[in-house]
Amino acid sequence: MLINSLFLFFWLCGPGWCQQPGLPAEALAQAGESPFADPAGQNVPQTVFAEQAVTTEYPDAEMIDDPVRGLIILSKDRWKSWIIRSVYLFMINLVILIIIASIPKSESYNLTASYFLSGAAFLMSYWILLCSTYLFRAGKTAWAGGVFFASLALFAGSYLILMKIKKSDISIESIKLSFQKMKETTKEDPRLFPIPGYPGDWPSQDFVR
């Protein structure tokens, strides 16, 4: 009975119990052998390819070996980004000037908003001027000249609009002062108005004498 049980156990378990334990899959992979086996029970040979070194070249880049920050890679076409920035700033500044020109200058809060927007327009023009200086330093004199003249035109437009705002502000102040004077004159008693002349000009009407 015991012999029959042992025979049945080995028959069900198969020949795997009789083989010696092999290397794990990771060790086989490092050794260049495949951990998989064919149906016949033999290892399938696997071709191992040698690793090739991959190099990347930067033909349009400028490498700077900085002693503090290390190797810095800069694109040689980075000046194009400054042109795009100057175009964006020009469009934003133009929109700001159009908004300032369309705001009515009949109220004090509108004048305050116009002064604020004119300051923003001057700041945008200054940033465009900085873009032109960078383009000049990068050696792109033609683009730098165009951006420089665009910044000058925006400076001139901002100045003219600022003078227009100031003129409207002065006219509003003068109108306010005239209204205040009219209100003061209406509140005064007409019997207390000053009479031109000096004491002794009318001796016949002097009741003290």
Summary of the structure (lengths in Angstrom):
residues: 209
radius of gyration: 46.3
end to end distance: 165.6
largest distance: 165.6
contacts: 424
relative contact order: 0.06
helix: 62%
strand: 7%
